[in-house]
Amino acid sequence: MRQFSSTELANKTGDVLAAAAQRPVAIARHGKARFVVLSTEQFERLQHGMDTRKSVHVSDLSDAEAEAMIDALQESIDND
């Protein structure tokens, strides 16, 4: 997810909104994502359960998918 600082949001609102029109963007304060800006269409899909994401059991992940998930979780832990 693309991330903007709260200062960038204040100074470059048009750029932030243009990016959010394409996909959700994070707004960070003190280097940590605190908010998400997304289009109305994306928000409505989430609200109405039309989110196309799916869940899978960890045993159904390929080795590459499992490793990518572990790496992402470790990065989240390290940067939290």
C-alpha positions in Angstrom: 0.0 0.0 0.0 1.4 3.4 -0.9 2.0 5.6 2.1 1.9 9.4 2.6 2.8 11.3 5.6 0.2 13.6 7.3 2.4 16.5 6.1 2.1 15.3 2.5 -1.6 15.0 2.9 -1.8 18.6 3.9 0.6 19.9 1.2 -0.2 17.5 -1.7 -3.9 16.7 -1.2 -4.4 16.3 -4.9 -1.6 13.7 -5.3 -2.9 11.8 -2.3 -6.5 11.8 -3.7 -5.3 10.8 -7.1 -3.4 7.8 -5.6 -6.4 6.9 -3.5 -8.7 6.8 -6.5 -6.6 3.9 -7.8 -6.2 2.0 -4.6 -6.2 2.6 -0.8 -3.4 4.7 0.6 -2.1 4.9 4.1 -1.6 8.1 6.0 1.3 8.0 8.4 2.0 10.0 11.5 5.4 9.8 13.0 6.3 7.2 10.5 3.5 4.8 11.3 0.4 4.2 9.2 -2.6 5.5 11.2 -5.3 6.1 8.6 -6.4 4.8 5.2 -7.9 6.8 2.4 -9.9 4.9 -0.2 -12.5 5.6 -2.9 -16.2 5.5 -2.2 -16.6 2.4 -4.4 -13.9 0.5 -2.5 -15.5 1.5 0.8 -18.9 0.4 -0.3 -17.6 -3.0 -1.4 -16.1 -3.5 2.0 -19.3 -2.3 3.7 -21.6 -4.6 1.7 -19.4 -7.7 1.9 -18.4 -7.6 -1.7 -14.8 -7.9 -0.8 -13.3 -10.5 -3.1 -10.5 -11.5 -0.7 -10.7 -15.1 0.6 -9.2 -17.0 3.5 -7.2 -20.2 3.2 -5.9 -22.5 5.8 -2.2 -22.3 6.3 -1.8 -25.9 5.2 -3.1 -24.9 1.8 -0.4 -22.3 1.2 2.5 -23.1 -1.1 6.0 -22.9 0.3 6.5 -19.5 -1.4 3.2 -18.1 -0.1 4.0 -19.3 3.4 7.4 -17.7 3.3 6.0 -14.4 1.9 3.5 -14.4 4.8 6.2 -15.0 7.4 8.4 -12.3 5.9 5.5 -9.8 5.9 4.6 -10.7 9.5 8.2 -10.3 10.6 8.5 -6.9 8.9 5.3 -5.8 10.6 6.7 -6.9 14.0 10.1 -5.2 13.3 8.5 -1.9 12.3 5.7 -1.7 14.9 
